[in-house]
Amino acid sequence: MLREIKKLEAVSRKLEPIAANREHWNKTVQAYADNFLDDFNQHTTFVVSEDLGKNILDFPIEEVGKTIEEVLDCLKENVDTPNINPASGGHFGYIPGGGIFTTALGDYLAAVTNRYVGI
């Protein structure tokens, strides 16, 4: 059993990226977030989209991972751009922290440190 646990531990370590990957991902995600925050006010609360973001179905989950750039391009084209923009000041559907940068930083730290902050 110990041998099996060690084997599974080696597999699970693949989920922990090395520092260089983390740095690249942090910079890339931060650039995406900055672009979103700088650009989203130019859009209305609802962006009409012919495909309604359905192209995300053509982005399969596979054994070999995709680059962060591919993932963020898919996110932008299929999730963040079309349809409702909950980060817009014109969206009043519910009351989350939506679009508030400092709230996002708090959520990020809670996720990274794996703390349950819903209490």
N, C-alpha and C positions, 0 to 999 in steps of 0.2 A: 504494500500500500504506500509506503514511504517513497518508493521508486516512482510510482504513478503520480504522487503529489509533486515530486521534483520535476517530472516531465511536464506536468500541467503548469507549474511555475515558470518554466522556461518559455512555454508558449504564451503565457499571459504577459511576460515581460515585453513582448512585441507591442503591447498597447502603451508602453511608456516610451515616448520619443526621446531621442538624445537631445542635448542642449541646442545644437545647430538647427535641428528641425523645429524645436519649439520657438527659437528666435525667428526663423523664417515665417512660421505660421502666425506668430504674434504680429509681426510687421505686416503681413499680408492681410490678416483679419482687421488690424487697426486701420490700414489704408482703405479697406472696404467700408468699414464703419464711418470713417471720416468722409468718404465720398457720399455715402448714404445721407449723412447728416447735412452735408453742404448742398446736396442736390434735391433732397426730398421735398423741400418747400416749393420747388418749381412745379411739382405735380399737384393735381387736385386730390381730393380725398379718395376718389375712385378713378382708376385708370382703366379704360375700356381695352380689353384684350381679346383678339379673335380666338386664340386657342385656350384662353382662360387658365394658362399655366399647365395645361395637360402634357406639355413636352417633358415634364419631369418624369413621366412614365417611361420615357426613352433613356433614362439615366439609371441603368440597373445597378444594383448592389452586386458586386462580384468579389471573387477571392482576392484579386489583385486590386489594391487601392488606387484611388484617383488622386491627382494632385490637388492641393488646396485651391489653386486657381480654377481648375475644372469645377470643383464643388461650389465655389463662390459664384462662378458664371451661371451655373444652373440655378442657384439660389436667387440671384438677381433677376434672371429672365423668367423664372417660373413661380417665384414666391413673393419677392420684395417689390417687383414692379407692377405686375398686373393686378387688377381688381382693387379691393379695399386697401387703403393704407392706414392701418391702425395707429401709426406714429404721427399722422396728420392732426393738426389742430381742429380739423372739421369732423373728426370721428368721435362720436360720443356713445358708441355701442356698449361699452363697459368701462370700468375704472381700474386699469392696471397702471403700471409705471410707464407705459408705452412712450418711447421716444425721449425719455429723460436720460441723458447721458450718464449722470452720476448714479442713477438707479441701476443702469446697466452694469456699471463698474462693480457695484455691490453684488449684483446677481452673479457676475463673473467670478468674483472672489469667493462667494458662497459655493459656487459649483466647483471651482478648483480645489478648495479646501475640504469639499465634501461635507459641509455642515448643513443641517436641516434648519433653515431660517424661517420656516413658515409659522413658527409659534409666535 
